[in-house]
Amino acid sequence: MKAYLFPGQGAQFSGMGKELYETEMARELFEKANHIIGFRISDIMFSGTEEELKQTSVTQPAIFLHSVILAKSLGDDFKPDMVAGHSLGEFSALVAASAISFEDGLKLVIARANAMQKACELQPSTMAAILGLADDVVEKICAEIDEVVVAANYNCPGQLVISGSIEGIDIACAKLTEAGAKRALKLNVGGAFHSPLMEPARIELKEAIENTTILPPVCPIYQNVDPRPQTDPEKIKFNLITQLTGAVRWTQTVERMLADGADEFIEVGPGKVLQGLVKKVSREAQTSSAAVPV
């Protein structure tokens, strides 16, 4: 069974999507996106600087566009048995699986980027990657800290990203290092994504999601906050809204896809980060005889 995966923020690079623009279908979608966004995001994607691409208002729609247009360029070869997206990639996955229209998906991503940026400006906050500790150890230590700090991205066994206030992250990094983490690396991000500090963004985006038409996707989507296969539009909406303050349970998502029969994972979008995470999750699953190999 084929599982198509869609990357999130951080996968961007200068030149992304440029080769797609050569086809008429892709060119029409890029130009439609330029009109909706109000500036030529395609020019920034194709030849912008790293600094330009790192702006949240550019990064999120750029990755969405690259992923969705690439999926559409596959034509009849795009035949997913299941889809999933990492954080932002969940919106790409839903559009690729025909649950949300291209225009509505792009508008939601723009609204999401703006809402997250505003939430970041309300309170300085950050994230950190914790390597080499069991998830439950990280969760326990974070819960004991009298600051906002939570497990945010369960990327693969031994790699968990925490999110919270700057002071909370500093305290957590020190305590997790003492507990035996191989590394506790603060990330160069604008804020505490997938934490309670994104509550203002969740509230702002909630209305936009509720007012968007979402249809049953052509195949099940495995969402970040609840990695069970989902096709019900109302539950998909609920999970999308919850995603901004909830954790990205990527490890659990891949484990469930493997258990449900996925034997081929295809990453659609810039980079191959998700392929690497899948291999690590799969390797762990094979060791415990919990799933089929990729």
N, C-alpha and C positions, 0 to 999 in steps of 0.2 A: 504493500500500500504506500502511495506517495504522500508525503507530508511536505507542504510548502511553508517556508519560514520567512518572516519579514523583519529586517533589523530596525533598531531604534537609534536614538540620538547618539552621536559619536562615530558613526560609520561614514560620515561625509568626507569627500575629498575633492579637490579642484579637478574639473574635467568630468565629473560624474554625470552620466546621461548624455554626454555629447554625441556618442556614436548612435544613440537612439534617434536623435533629431533628424537623421538622414532619411527616415521613412515618413511618408505623408501622415500616417495615423499618429505617430508620436509628435510630429511637428504641430499638428492641430491641437493636441492636448497640451503641449507646452505653451502654445500661444493663448489657449483658453485660460490656462493657469496664470499667465502673465497679466491677463485682463482682470481676472478675479482678485488677484493679490494687489494689483495696482502698481507694480514695478516689474522689471524684466528679471525675474528670479532665474530664468534660464541662462542669462548672461553671467550671473554670479556662479551658477553651478558649473558652467563650462569653462570659465576663465577667471573666477574670483580668487581673492587671496584666502589663505587659511583663516585670517582674522574675520573677514567678511562672512565666510561660511560658518563660523562659530556663533554668530548672532542667532539667538533662539528664534527670532522672527524669520530667519532664513533657513536655519538648520532643519527644523521640523518639516516645513512644507517641501524642502528640497529632497530630503530622504523619502518622504511620502511619494513625491512625484517620480523619482527614479524607480522606486519599487513598483508602483502601480503601473507605470507606463511599460516597464520591463515585462511585467506579468501579462499585460495586454498584448505586447509584441509577440508573445509566444503563441498567440492564436489558439488553434485547436490542440496544440501540444500542452496547453495549460489544463490539466485534468486532475485537480487535487482530490484526494480522498479525505484530507483533513488539512487545516491551516492553523497557523499561530503566528503571533507577532510579539516582539519584545518591546513592551512599553508603547511608544509611538507606533511601532510596527503593527500593533493590533488594529489600528485604523486602516493601514495599507491592506492588511489581510482581509478585512471586512469588505473593502471596495473590490479587491481582486476576486473575492468569492461572491460578488454580486448582491451583497446584503445592503450596501450603501452606494449611491451613485457617485461618480467621480467628482462632480461639482459639490455635492453635500459633504463628501469626505474631506475635500480640500478646505472647505469653509470651516469644518469642525477642527481640523488640524491648525488652521490659522487662529481660531478662537482659543484653542488649547494653548498654543504657544504664547499668545498675548496674556492669557489668564495666569499661566505659570510665571511669566516674567514679572507681572505685577505682584504676585505672591512672594517672589524672591526679593523684591524691593521692600516689602513690608518688614521683613526681618532677615538680617544676615544669617545665612545657614550654609551647610555644605554636606558632603558625603565622603565616605572613605571605603576603600576596598580592604577586606580582611581575608588573608590567605592562610590556609593551613589549620583552621580550627573547625570543629564540628558545629553545625548550625545551632544545636541546642545550647552549646556553651556560649556562643555569641549572643543568642537571645537572652539567656539568663543574666549575663553581665550588663547588657544594655538596659534590661528591666530594673536593675539595681541602682541606676544612675538617676539623680534628681534633676535631670534636664531632659529635653525632648531628644531622644536618640532611639532609633528602631532599626530592625532588619528590613531592608528595602528591596534588594535584588538578590534572590537565590539563584545565582547564575549557573553553578555546577558544584558538585561536591568539593568542599575545601575552598570555595570562592564565594563570599557573601559580601554584599555592599551594604553598609549602614548609612543612615541618613538622619540629620537632626540639626540642632543649634551648633554654632561653632564651638562653644564651650563644651557642650555635650559630646561632640565628636572628638575633641581633644582628650577629654577624660576617658572616653571609651577606647581610644587608640592606645592610651597608656596602659589601661587595665587589660586589654586584650593581648597586648604584647607581653605583659607579665604572665598572662595565662598560657602563653606558648604559641601565639600566632607567629607564623613565619614572617609576615609583613602586615603592617597596618598603614596603608598609604592613602593620605588625603587626596581627593580628586579635584581637578580643576573644573569645577562645575559652578553654575550660578546660584544654586540653592539646594534645599533639602527635598528633592523629588521623592514621591512615594512615601511621604511621612505626614503626620498630622499638621505640619506647617504648610501643607498645600491645601488646607481646608478652604481658604478664600477662593482658590482656583477651582476647587471642586464645586463650590456653590455657584460660581459664575458659569461654569461649563454645563452644569446640570440642566439648565433650561434649554440650552442649545441642543443638547443630546436628546432631550425629551421631545423637542419639536422637530427632530429629524426623522424622516421616514426610513425605517430599517425593516428589510424583508428577510425571510428565512434564507440563509446562505446556501449555496449549491452543495456545500459539504459542512460537516461540523467544524466549528472554531473552538480552539482550546484557549481560554482567556487567562490573563495574568493572575487575577485574584481568585479564580476558581477553575483550576485546570481540567475540569471535566468537559467532555464534548458538549457543545451547545448549539442549538439551532433556533431556539425560541427568541423572537425579536425583543420581547419585553425583558427577558433575563439578560440578553446581550446588552441592552441599554443600561440596566442596573449595574452590570459588571463594568461597563465603560465608565460610568459615573464614579464608581467605587475605586477605580484604578488609580486616580490621582493621589489619593491618600493611602491606598493599599499597597501591599508588597507585590513585586513582580516574581511570581513563583515559577521561574523558568525551569529549574531542576525538576520540579514536580510535573510541569507540563510535558517535558520530554519523556519522563518516566511513564506518564499516562499514555502518551502517543505510542511509545514502544509496546506497552502492555496491550494497547488496542490494535496492534498489528502493523504499525509503521515499520517499513524496512528500507525506505529510501527517503532521505531528507534533502530537499532542494532549497537553497537560500536564494531569495529573489530581492535584489537590491544591492546597494554598495557594500563591498567588503565581504569577508567570510568569517566574521567573528562567531556567528551562531553555529556554523559548522563545527568550529573548534569546541564550543561548549557541548554540542550534541555528542561528540566523540568522547568527551570526558564523562558525561552522564551515562552514556552507553557502556563505556568500559566498566564503570562502577556497577551498572546493572548486570552485566555479564558475570562479574565477580561474585555477585550475590545470587546469580541465576534467577533474577527477577524479571527479565525481559528478553526479547529476541535481539540479536546483534544488528547494527546498522549495516 
